[in-house]
Amino acid sequence: MKLVEPPSCSAPSTIVFIGRNSRGQWIAQEQNGLYGGLFVSRAQAIKYALFENGQHPETIVELPREIELDMGKTPNLSQRAA
């Protein structure tokens, strides 16, 4: 049996930003800092974002400027209330 971690985000309206950092690595990060990661390719960043946001490609925004992974944000948990 393969265990799969459930998506971190249940709200489909959550925006996920993807783009490259200053070293050319791909970043995916939820707008409120609930989740994010560093990836070797754009395809992997998008795959992760889709998994985390419940397969909603319309909520993924690719940024033309550099983006840095910021895991120090305090997430706004009031938006996650189920």
Stockholm file with secondary structure:
# STOCKHOLM 1.0

chainA/1-82         MKLVEPPSCSAPSTIVFIGRNSRGQWIAQEQNGLYGGLFVSRAQAIKYALFENGQHPETIVELPREIELDMGKTPNLSQRAA
#=GR chainA/1-82 SS CCCCCCCSCCCTTCCEEEEECTTSCEEEEETTSSCEEEESSHHHHHHHHHHHTTSCGGGEEECSSCCCCCTTCCCCGGGGCC
#=GC SS_cons        CCCCCCCSCCCTTCCEEEEECTTSCEEEEETTSSCEEEESSHHHHHHHHHHHTTSCGGGEEECSSCCCCCTTCCCCGGGGCC
//
